[in-house]
Amino acid sequence: MVESDPTDIAKLMTITDHPLWVKVHQSLVSILGADSAGCGLILRWLIAQIASPITEDESRTQAKRLLRTLI
């Protein structure tokens, strides 16, 4: 999809004040207890997986490090 639909990917990867993004942010706060800056970092890390995916092991390692650092 990154190669065939770059415009759609760009729209999906852009954090806005759309109610869905607000809900995602609120959910991260609720689930992880992260502050606004932490939620921003987590969201951007997750979004990066769309454009430049990594292996499952890399994802697990990075996610653990990110959470340990932020929370």
N, C-alpha and C positions, 0 to 999 in steps of 0.2 A: 504494500500500500504506500510506503514511503516513496517508492519510485513511480508508481502509477497514479497516485492521487496526492501530490505534494500540497495542493491548496487545502484540501480537507484535513490533512495532517497538521498543517500550520494552524488551522482554526481549532482543532482539538487540543493542540499543545499550548494555546495561549490562555493564560489564567486571566479571567476577567471578573467583573462583579455580577456575572450571570448567577441566578439562584442555585444552579447546580454546583458551581465552583464554591459559592458561599457554604453550601451544605457539605461539600468535601472538606473544606477548611474546618468547619464546626465539628465534623466527625473526627478529624485528626486531633483536635483539641480534646474532645471527649474521650477518645480511645487512648491516646498517648500522653495527654496532659502537657503537650508541648505548647510553648508560647507562640505568638504570631511569627516571629523570626524563624523558630524551629519548624513550624508548619510550612513556611515558605521554602525552606531548604528541603524538607521531605518531599513536598509536591514537585519541586523542580528535579529532584533525583528520580522520582517516579516517572515524570514526563520524559526525562532523558532516555528511559528504557524503550520508549516507542521509536525514537529516531536512531538510537545506537544501542541495541540490546546487548546484554552481556550473558554469560553462562549462568546457570542456576546457582552454582557454587560461588561465583563472583558476586551475584546478587545477594545471596545469603550473607556472605562475609561483609559486604559493604553496608547492607541494611543493619546488621548487628552493630557495626562500628558507628554508623550514623545515629542510631538510637542511643547507644552508650554515651556518645559525645553530647547529645542534645538533652537527654532526660536523666 
